[in-house]
Amino acid sequence: MDVEIWSDVMCPFCYIGKRKFEHALNEFAHKDQVNVVWKSFQLNPDMKTEPGKNINQYLADVKGWSLDEAKRMNDRVTAMAREVGLSYDFDKAVVANSWDAHRLIQLAKKHNLGDAAEERLLRAYFTEGRDTSDHATLLEMGTGIGLDAAEVQQMLDSNQFAEAVSRDVYEAQQVGARGVPFFVLDRRYAVSGAQQPETFLGALDTAWSAWEKANPLVVQGPTDGPACSPGEVC
C-alpha cells in the first residue's frame, strides 16, 4: 500500500510530521507492506536564497509580524520538535529556495533513497544551518546517502527532474493539499498536517482495510512441497 507524503524541506512541521508518522508506522501491524513515496511541494517557489538573512527576520517580513513575534513562533515550533526528538536551531537556518533540493530528492527516489534524502535535507536545514540550495552542499549530501557523485553533479548542472518536481506540485492541487505535510494513503484517505501518531495509526488501519479488500493476498504455507518452475523439465 502506498503512502504519499507531500513535503517541503524548509517546512518545520514536515520534519515533525515525518517523525510522528514514523512512530505510527512502526506500530502498524502491516508496516512491511507500506511503501512511502515522498512528493515535492514548494511553499514559496519565488523565494530567493539569502544566506546572510536570519530566518526570524524572513518570517517577520513575509508574515508582516514583528521580529519578536517571529522568534516566539519559532521558539514554539522548536519546543514541538523537541517533543519528537528533533533539535531545531532557527538562529542558524539559511533562507534558501528548495527547488534544487527537490530535484535531488527526485533523483534519490530513482534509487530507492527518497526517505534518506528527505531526512538528510531536513536535518541540514533545521539542525545544521546548511544552505540546502548550494550545489556543493547538495552534492555532498547526495553522495553521503549513497548516490553516485557524477550522477548528482549531472543533475545539478542540468534541468533534470524539473518535470517530476512540477508534476508533484500539480498533483498536490489535485488531491486537495493546500499546505504541507500532506499524507495520502492508498489514494483514498488524506491526513493533513503533523498529526499525532495515533491519528496516523488510525488512518493506516482504515486505509489498509480498504486496500486489503481490493488486493487480496495469497498466504504462503509454512513449507513448500514438490513443484515445477518455469523453464524446467519435470
TITORTI-684125 format. One record per residue (C-alpha): x, y, z; chain. Coordinates in nm, 2 decimals, decimal comma, always signed. Example, Ala and Ser with C-alpha at 12.3 -4.5 7.8 and 13.67 -1.06 7.14 Angstrom:
BEGIN
      x      y      z mol
  +1,23  -0,45  +0,78   A
  +1,37  -0,11  +0,71   A
This chain:
BEGIN
      x      y      z mol
  +0,00  +0,00  +0,00   A
  +0,14  +0,34  -0,10   A
  +0,15  +0,63  +0,14   A
  +0,24  +0,95  -0,05   A
  +0,37  +1,24  +0,15   A
  +0,39  +1,60  +0,01   A
  +0,66  +1,79  +0,19   A
  +0,90  +2,09  +0,16   A
  +1,25  +2,08  +0,31   A
  +1,20  +2,42  +0,46   A
  +0,87  +2,33  +0,64   A
  +0,93  +2,28  +1,01   A
  +0,61  +2,08  +1,05   A
  +0,71  +1,84  +0,78   A
  +1,01  +1,72  +0,98   A
  +0,79  +1,69  +1,29   A
  +0,52  +1,52  +1,09   A
  +0,77  +1,27  +0,95   A
  +0,87  +1,17  +1,30   A
  +0,51  +1,13  +1,42   A
  +0,42  +0,93  +1,11   A
  +0,73  +0,71  +1,15   A
  +0,63  +0,64  +1,51   A
  +0,28  +0,53  +1,39   A
  +0,42  +0,32  +1,11   A
  +0,65  +0,14  +1,35   A
  +0,34  +0,04  +1,55   A
  +0,14  -0,06  +1,24   A
  +0,10  -0,44  +1,20   A
  +0,15  -0,43  +0,82   A
  +0,43  -0,18  +0,81   A
  +0,64  -0,41  +0,59   A
  +0,38  -0,38  +0,32   A
  +0,37  +0,00  +0,32   A
  +0,56  +0,19  +0,05   A
  +0,63  +0,55  +0,15   A
  +0,66  +0,79  -0,15   A
  +0,79  +1,14  -0,09   A
  +0,64  +1,41  -0,31   A
  +0,77  +1,76  -0,38   A
  +0,59  +2,08  -0,27   A
  +0,73  +2,43  -0,26   A
  +0,58  +2,67  +0,00   A
  +0,75  +2,97  -0,17   A
  +0,86  +2,90  -0,52   A
  +0,97  +3,26  -0,56   A
  +1,19  +3,26  -0,25   A
  +1,54  +3,40  -0,32   A
  +1,83  +3,23  -0,14   A
  +1,97  +3,48  +0,12   A
  +2,24  +3,31  +0,32   A
  +2,30  +3,62  +0,54   A
  +1,94  +3,67  +0,63   A
  +1,81  +3,54  +0,96   A
  +1,51  +3,31  +0,93   A
  +1,32  +3,51  +1,20   A
  +1,36  +3,82  +1,00   A
  +1,25  +3,65  +0,69   A
  +0,94  +3,52  +0,86   A
  +0,86  +3,86  +1,01   A
  +0,89  +4,02  +0,66   A
  +0,67  +3,76  +0,49   A
  +0,40  +3,74  +0,76   A
  +0,41  +4,11  +0,85   A
  +0,50  +4,03  +1,21   A
  +0,75  +4,19  +1,44   A
  +1,08  +4,02  +1,49   A
  +0,98  +3,93  +1,84   A
  +0,66  +3,77  +1,72   A
  +0,85  +3,56  +1,46   A
  +1,10  +3,45  +1,72   A
  +0,83  +3,34  +1,96   A
  +0,66  +3,14  +1,68   A
  +0,99  +2,97  +1,60   A
  +1,05  +2,90  +1,97   A
  +0,71  +2,73  +2,00   A
  +0,79  +2,52  +1,69   A
  +1,13  +2,43  +1,84   A
  +0,96  +2,31  +2,15   A
  +0,73  +2,09  +1,94   A
  +1,02  +1,95  +1,75   A
  +1,20  +1,86  +2,08   A
  +0,90  +1,65  +2,19   A
  +0,97  +1,41  +1,90   A
  +1,34  +1,41  +1,95   A
  +1,44  +1,67  +1,70   A
  +1,68  +1,96  +1,76   A
  +1,59  +2,28  +1,57   A
  +1,82  +2,58  +1,55   A
  +1,64  +2,86  +1,37   A
  +1,92  +3,11  +1,45   A
  +2,14  +2,91  +1,21   A
  +1,88  +2,83  +0,94   A
  +1,96  +2,96  +0,59   A
  +1,69  +3,12  +0,38   A
  +1,71  +2,91  +0,07   A
  +1,50  +2,82  -0,23   A
  +1,42  +2,45  -0,22   A
  +1,39  +2,38  -0,60   A
  +1,72  +2,20  -0,64   A
  +1,68  +2,01  -0,31   A
  +1,36  +1,87  -0,45   A
  +1,54  +1,77  -0,77   A
  +1,79  +1,58  -0,55   A
  +1,51  +1,40  -0,38   A
  +1,36  +1,30  -0,71   A
  +1,70  +1,16  -0,82   A
  +1,72  +0,98  -0,48   A
  +1,38  +0,83  -0,53   A
  +1,50  +0,67  -0,86   A
  +1,75  +0,47  -0,64   A
  +1,50  +0,39  -0,35   A
  +1,67  +0,66  -0,14   A
  +1,39  +0,91  -0,12   A
  +1,34  +0,88  +0,25   A
  +1,72  +0,91  +0,32   A
  +1,73  +1,23  +0,10   A
  +1,43  +1,38  +0,28   A
  +1,58  +1,31  +0,62   A
  +1,92  +1,44  +0,53   A
  +1,79  +1,77  +0,38   A
  +1,55  +1,84  +0,67   A
  +1,83  +1,78  +0,92   A
  +2,06  +2,00  +0,72   A
  +1,81  +2,29  +0,71   A
  +1,67  +2,28  +1,06   A
  +1,95  +2,15  +1,27   A
  +2,28  +2,21  +1,10   A
  +2,21  +2,55  +0,94   A
  +2,33  +2,43  +0,59   A
  +2,24  +2,61  +0,27   A
  +2,02  +2,35  +0,10   A
  +2,02  +2,53  -0,23   A
  +2,40  +2,53  -0,26   A
  +2,52  +2,28  -0,52   A
  +2,83  +2,18  -0,34   A
  +2,63  +2,11  -0,03   A
  +2,37  +1,91  -0,23   A
  +2,65  +1,71  -0,39   A
  +2,79  +1,63  -0,05   A
  +2,45  +1,52  +0,08   A
  +2,37  +1,32  -0,22   A
  +2,69  +1,12  -0,21   A
  +2,65  +1,09  +0,17   A
  +2,33  +0,89  +0,13   A
  +2,48  +0,67  -0,14   A
  +2,42  +0,84  -0,47   A
  +2,68  +0,84  -0,74   A
  +2,87  +1,18  -0,74   A
  +2,88  +1,20  -1,12   A
  +2,50  +1,14  -1,14   A
  +2,43  +1,40  -0,88   A
  +2,66  +1,66  -1,05   A
  +2,50  +1,59  -1,38   A
  +2,16  +1,65  -1,23   A
  +2,27  +1,98  -1,07   A
  +2,43  +2,10  -1,39   A
  +2,11  +2,04  -1,59   A
  +1,74  +2,08  -1,55   A
  +1,69  +1,71  -1,48   A
  +1,39  +1,61  -1,27   A
  +1,23  +1,95  -1,30   A
  +0,93  +1,80  -1,47   A
  +0,90  +1,54  -1,18   A
  +0,90  +1,82  -0,92   A
  +0,64  +2,02  -1,12   A
  +0,42  +1,71  -1,16   A
  +0,43  +1,65  -0,78   A
  +0,33  +2,02  -0,72   A
  +0,04  +1,98  -0,97   A
  -0,07  +1,65  -0,81   A
  -0,08  +1,83  -0,47   A
  -0,35  +2,06  -0,61   A
  -0,54  +1,76  -0,75   A
  -0,55  +1,57  -0,42   A
  -0,65  +1,88  -0,22   A
  -0,32  +1,97  -0,05   A
  -0,32  +2,33  +0,05   A
  -0,02  +2,30  +0,28   A
  +0,23  +2,05  +0,40   A
  +0,29  +1,80  +0,53   A
  +0,01  +1,62  +0,35   A
  -0,03  +1,25  +0,36   A
  -0,24  +1,04  +0,11   A
  -0,29  +0,68  +0,19   A
  -0,37  +0,45  -0,10   A
  -0,51  +0,75  -0,29   A
  -0,82  +0,71  -0,07   A
  -0,76  +0,88  +0,26   A
  -0,58  +1,21  +0,34   A
  -0,42  +1,33  +0,66   A
  -0,33  +1,70  +0,67   A
  -0,05  +1,84  +0,90   A
  +0,17  +1,70  +1,16   A
  -0,10  +1,50  +1,34   A
  -0,04  +1,28  +1,65   A
  +0,09  +0,92  +1,59   A
  -0,25  +0,77  +1,70   A
  -0,42  +0,97  +1,42   A
  -0,18  +0,84  +1,16   A
  -0,22  +0,49  +1,30   A
  -0,59  +0,51  +1,27   A
  -0,56  +0,63  +0,92   A
  -0,33  +0,34  +0,83   A
  -0,57  +0,09  +0,98   A
  -0,86  +0,23  +0,78   A
  -0,67  +0,26  +0,46   A
  -0,53  -0,09  +0,50   A
  -0,87  -0,24  +0,54   A
  -0,98  -0,10  +0,21   A
  -0,66  -0,18  +0,04   A
  -0,67  -0,54  +0,16   A
  -1,02  -0,59  +0,02   A
  -0,91  -0,46  -0,32   A
  -0,58  -0,65  -0,31   A
  -0,64  -1,00  -0,15   A
  -0,31  -1,15  -0,05   A
  -0,21  -1,51  -0,12   A
  -0,08  -1,65  +0,21   A
  +0,22  -1,89  +0,18   A
  +0,20  -2,20  +0,38   A
  +0,47  -2,30  +0,64   A
  +0,65  -2,54  +0,40   A
  +0,69  -2,58  +0,03   A
  +0,61  -2,91  -0,14   A
  +0,75  -3,05  -0,47   A
  +0,68  -2,82  -0,76   A
  +0,79  -2,73  -1,11   A
  +0,93  -2,39  -1,20   A
  +0,90  -2,22  -1,54   A
  +1,16  -2,35  -1,79   A
  +1,23  -2,67  -1,60   A
  +1,16  -3,02  -1,73   A
  +0,97  -3,21  -1,46   A
